[in-house]
Amino acid sequence: MITIANKLARKELIDMVPYQSARRLYSSGSDSSAATRQNKVWLNANEASGSGTYQINSNCINRYPDFQPENLMNAYSAYAQLNTENILATRGADEGIELLIRTFCKAYRDSILICPPTYGMYAISAENHGAGIVKVPLINNQLDLESIKAQVGQVKVVFLCSPGNPTGNLLTTDSIKAVLEMFDDNAIVVVDEAYIEFSPEYSTASWLKEYPQLVVLRTLSKAFALAGLRCGFTLANSDIITMLSKVIAPYPISAPVAAIASNALAKSGLEQVRNRVQETIILRQQLSAWLTEQTWCESVYVSDANFVLFKTATLECKNFIFDCLKAQGILIRDQSKQVQLANCLRISIGSERELSLLKQTITLAFNK
């Protein structure tokens, strides 16, 4: 039987597979109950292991919020050291991706460029809009500049992820500048900095005056430990922000979200972020060192983010590790379906206790 949805939907959407987020993968059947979720160790979504305690004024929820809440805009302006006219607050960085494609790509005519392995939502958002997808794979986890140059004039938006997800490493400053110069005035070049708090000295946000085509994506989901809040920021020159503001929903940031995010961006909140980042880097180094020592681990990727990607010696080994952890309620991310990442698994940096449990579980499984 053909349903009304299948009859009327765009044909390419009928068989399209949606982005499989960490929660979506484990949101059905016996995994859907709140008790079950609480008993799991979530090391598959690059979240922080804990967050601060925030209170909000409930009097604000009977009115529509401001289009761009002033308290939030001023707080992020001070943090990013940019004028508010260069900032658009969005529902996570994911909304920024959607807005850029909808604003600058004509459906069924224009294309985006991505460099896999990379974040899956660039391609999903393009598919949803009917935009083409040009793929220029990374070489040794860095940009293939010659192949990217061949696409000048063929794409409207270029997505670069630094630090990358799922690889974890920064792109070189010179290579990002090379791409910006290649596309100059014929494409928007987006640098996704979702993980930049773990390598803040490599941010490109200060380049906006020099490169009018540059857009930087940010989020409070990672180092700020506010993934459930869904608050992100698009940083760009004012003319781009003005254009995106024509496309975004009328009330993108709720008043409670703005209040919590503003508190997180205050002095005490930023101190928590700095401490969290330092702890994460220490735990990341310890996990990478432990993985390197394991006979079943073929290689460990360099990480400048809050997760570690590693490659197992065989497919059977990869499946064994993933399955034994899952059986104990420890969830990590299988990245082996991505280009260049056969037999690769990704571990988010959780708490010291969570990572110790992960190591113990793997060790016991191999010693049985």
C-alpha positions in Angstrom: 0.0 0.0 0.0 1.4 3.4 -1.0 0.9 5.9 1.9 0.1 9.6 1.4 3.6 10.4 2.6 5.3 8.2 0.0 3.0 9.5 -2.7 3.6 13.2 -2.1 7.2 13.3 -0.7 10.2 14.2 -2.9 11.3 10.9 -4.5 14.9 11.1 -3.2 13.7 11.3 0.4 11.7 8.0 0.3 14.8 5.8 0.5 17.1 8.3 2.2 18.7 7.1 5.4 18.5 9.8 8.1 21.6 10.7 10.2 22.1 8.1 12.8 22.8 10.1 15.9 24.1 8.4 19.1 20.7 8.6 20.7 18.8 7.6 17.6 20.8 4.4 17.4 19.7 3.4 20.9 16.2 4.9 21.1 14.0 1.9 20.4 12.9 -1.3 22.1 14.4 -2.2 25.5 16.9 0.7 25.2 14.2 3.3 25.2 13.3 3.4 28.9 14.7 6.1 31.1 16.1 3.6 33.6 17.9 1.7 30.8 19.4 4.9 29.5 20.7 5.9 32.9 22.4 2.6 33.4 24.4 2.9 30.2 27.8 4.4 29.9 27.5 6.9 27.0 30.9 7.2 25.3 29.5 7.4 21.7 28.4 11.0 21.2 31.4 13.1 22.3 29.4 14.6 25.2 31.0 15.8 28.5 30.5 13.4 31.4 28.9 16.0 33.6 27.6 19.6 33.7 26.9 22.4 36.1 23.7 23.2 37.9 21.6 26.0 36.4 18.4 27.7 37.6 16.0 29.7 35.4 13.2 32.1 36.1 10.0 30.4 35.0 8.3 33.8 34.5 9.9 34.1 31.1 8.1 31.2 29.4 4.7 32.7 28.8 6.1 35.1 26.3 7.9 34.6 23.0 11.7 35.1 23.4 13.6 37.8 21.5 14.8 36.7 18.1 18.4 36.8 19.3 18.3 37.1 23.2 20.4 40.1 24.2 21.9 38.4 27.3 23.1 35.5 25.3 24.4 37.6 22.4 26.4 39.8 24.7 27.8 36.9 26.6 28.9 35.1 23.5 30.2 38.3 22.0 32.5 38.7 25.0 33.6 35.1 24.9 34.3 35.0 21.1 35.7 38.6 21.0 33.4 39.5 18.2 30.7 42.1 17.7 27.1 40.8 18.1 26.5 41.7 14.4 28.9 38.8 13.6 27.0 36.2 15.6 23.8 34.2 15.0 22.6 32.0 17.8 21.1 28.7 16.5 19.7 25.5 17.8 23.0 23.7 17.9 25.6 24.0 15.2 23.4 21.7 13.1 21.0 24.5 12.5 23.8 26.6 11.2 24.7 23.9 8.7 21.1 23.8 7.5 20.8 27.6 7.2 24.0 27.9 5.2 22.9 25.3 2.6 19.4 26.7 2.4 20.6 30.2 2.0 23.4 29.7 -0.5 22.5 26.6 -2.5 19.7 26.5 -5.0 17.9 23.2 -4.8 18.8 20.7 -7.6 21.3 23.1 -9.0 24.1 23.9 -6.5 26.4 21.7 -4.6 28.5 21.6 -1.4 32.0 20.2 -1.0 32.9 17.9 1.9 36.1 16.1 2.9 35.4 12.7 4.2 35.7 11.1 6.6 33.8 13.9 8.2 30.7 14.9 10.1 27.7 13.2 8.5 25.2 16.1 8.8 26.8 18.1 6.0 25.7 15.5 3.5 22.4 14.8 5.1 21.4 18.5 5.2 22.4 18.8 1.5 20.3 15.8 0.6 17.4 17.2 2.5 17.6 20.4 0.5 18.3 18.8 -2.9 21.8 20.1 -3.1 24.6 18.1 -4.7 27.5 16.7 -2.7 31.1 16.8 -4.0 33.4 14.6 -2.0 37.2 15.2 -1.8 38.5 12.7 0.7 41.3 13.6 3.2 44.8 12.4 2.6 46.5 11.3 5.9 43.7 13.2 7.7 44.6 16.5 6.0 43.1 18.4 3.0 43.8 17.3 -0.5 44.4 20.8 -1.8 44.9 19.9 -5.4 41.7 18.0 -5.7 39.8 20.8 -3.8 41.2 23.4 -6.2 39.7 21.4 -9.1 36.3 22.2 -7.7 36.6 26.0 -7.7 33.6 27.4 -9.4 31.7 24.0 -9.1 30.4 24.4 -5.5 28.7 27.0 -3.4 29.6 26.0 0.2 32.8 24.2 1.4 32.6 22.4 4.7 35.9 21.9 6.7 35.9 20.4 10.1 38.7 21.3 12.5 39.3 19.5 14.8 37.7 16.8 12.6 35.0 14.4 13.5 35.5 11.4 13.6 39.3 11.7 13.0 39.9 14.2 15.9 42.8 16.1 14.4 43.2 19.8 13.5 43.6 20.8 9.9 46.7 22.9 9.3 46.3 26.6 9.4 48.0 27.0 6.0 45.7 24.5 4.3 42.6 26.3 5.6 43.9 29.6 4.4 44.7 28.0 1.0 41.1 26.9 0.6 39.8 30.4 1.6 42.1 31.9 -1.0 41.1 29.4 -3.7 37.4 30.1 -3.3 37.8 33.8 -2.6 34.5 35.3 -3.9 32.8 32.2 -5.4 31.9 30.0 -2.4 31.2 30.2 1.3 34.0 28.4 3.3 32.7 27.0 6.6 35.1 25.9 9.3 33.2 23.7 11.9 34.8 24.4 15.2 32.6 22.3 17.4 35.6 21.0 19.3 37.8 24.1 19.2 37.7 24.6 23.0 40.1 21.7 23.2 42.6 23.5 20.9 41.5 27.2 21.2 44.7 28.7 19.9 43.9 27.3 16.4 40.5 29.0 16.0 39.8 30.8 12.7 37.3 33.2 14.2 39.7 36.1 14.2 40.1 35.8 10.5 36.6 37.1 9.6 37.8 40.6 8.7 40.4 39.2 6.3 38.1 36.6 4.7 34.6 37.8 4.0 33.6 34.4 2.7 34.5 32.6 6.0 31.9 31.2 8.3 32.8 29.5 11.7 30.4 27.1 13.4 30.5 26.8 17.2 28.5 24.9 19.9 28.0 24.6 23.6 27.5 20.8 23.3 31.1 19.7 23.8 33.4 21.5 26.2 30.5 23.4 27.8 28.8 20.1 28.6 25.4 21.4 27.4 24.5 19.0 24.6 21.0 18.7 25.8 20.5 22.5 25.6 20.9 22.6 21.8 22.6 25.9 21.6 25.2 26.8 18.9 26.5 29.9 17.1 27.3 30.8 13.5 30.1 33.4 13.3 30.5 35.4 10.1 30.6 38.8 8.5 27.5 40.9 9.1 26.2 40.6 5.5 26.2 36.8 5.8 24.5 36.9 9.2 21.9 39.2 7.8 21.2 36.8 5.0 21.0 33.8 7.3 18.6 35.7 9.6 16.1 35.8 6.7 16.0 32.0 6.6 16.1 31.0 10.3 12.9 30.4 12.3 11.4 33.4 14.1 12.2 32.3 17.7 15.2 30.0 17.4 16.5 30.3 21.0 14.0 29.8 23.9 14.3 32.0 26.9 15.3 29.2 29.3 18.1 28.1 26.9 19.3 31.7 26.6 19.4 32.0 30.4 21.3 28.8 31.0 23.7 29.4 28.1 24.4 32.9 29.4 25.2 31.6 32.8 27.6 29.0 31.3 29.4 31.9 29.5 29.8 33.9 32.7 33.2 34.0 34.5 32.4 31.0 36.8 31.1 29.0 33.9 34.1 29.6 31.7 36.3 28.5 34.6 34.5 25.2 34.7 35.0 24.9 30.9 38.8 25.4 31.3 39.0 22.8 34.1 36.9 20.4 32.1 39.1 20.8 29.0 42.3 20.2 31.1 40.8 17.1 32.7 39.7 15.8 29.3 43.1 16.3 27.7 44.7 14.3 30.5 42.2 11.5 30.2 42.5 11.6 26.4 46.3 11.2 26.6 45.9 8.3 29.1 43.4 6.5 26.9 45.6 7.0 23.8 48.6 5.6 25.6 46.6 2.6 26.9 45.2 1.8 23.4 48.7 2.0 21.9 49.9 -0.7 24.3 47.2 -3.2 23.3 48.2 -5.9 20.9 44.7 -5.8 19.2 45.1 -2.1 18.4 46.7 -1.4 15.0 46.9 2.4 15.3 45.6 5.3 17.4 44.7 8.6 15.6 46.0 11.9 16.9 43.2 13.8 18.6 42.8 17.5 19.4 39.2 16.9 20.5 37.4 15.1 23.3 37.5 11.6 21.8 39.9 9.1 20.4 39.6 7.1 17.2 41.5 3.9 16.9 41.9 1.0 14.4 41.8 -2.6 15.3 43.9 -5.3 13.7 40.9 -7.1 12.1 37.1 -6.8 11.5 36.5 -9.6 13.9 38.5 -7.8 16.6 36.6 -4.6 16.0 33.2 -6.4 16.3 34.4 -8.3 19.4 35.4 -5.1 21.2 32.2 -3.2 20.2 29.9 -6.1 21.2 31.5 -6.9 24.5 31.3 -3.3 25.6 27.7 -3.0 24.4 26.8 -6.2 26.3 28.0 -4.4 29.5 26.0 -1.2 28.7 29.1 0.7 27.5 28.4 2.4 24.2 31.1 3.6 21.8 30.8 4.6 18.1 31.6 2.3 15.2 33.0 4.4 12.4 34.1 1.6 10.1 31.5 2.4 7.5 33.2 5.7 6.8 35.6 6.1 3.9 39.2 5.2 5.0 38.1 4.0 8.4 37.7 0.3 8.1 37.8 -1.5 11.5 37.8 1.9 13.4 36.0 2.7 16.6 35.7 6.0 18.4 35.6 6.5 22.2 34.4 9.7 23.7 36.3 11.0 26.7 34.0 10.4 29.6 34.8 10.5 33.3 37.8 8.7 34.8 35.5 6.1 36.2 33.8 5.5 32.9 37.0 5.1 31.0 38.4 2.8 33.7 35.3 0.6 33.4 35.8 0.5 29.6 39.4 -0.6 29.9 38.6 -3.3 32.5 35.7 -4.6 30.4 37.9 -5.0 27.3 40.8 -6.5 29.2 38.5 -9.1 30.9 36.9 -10.0 27.6 40.2 -10.7 25.9 41.5 -12.7 28.9 38.6 -15.0 29.0 
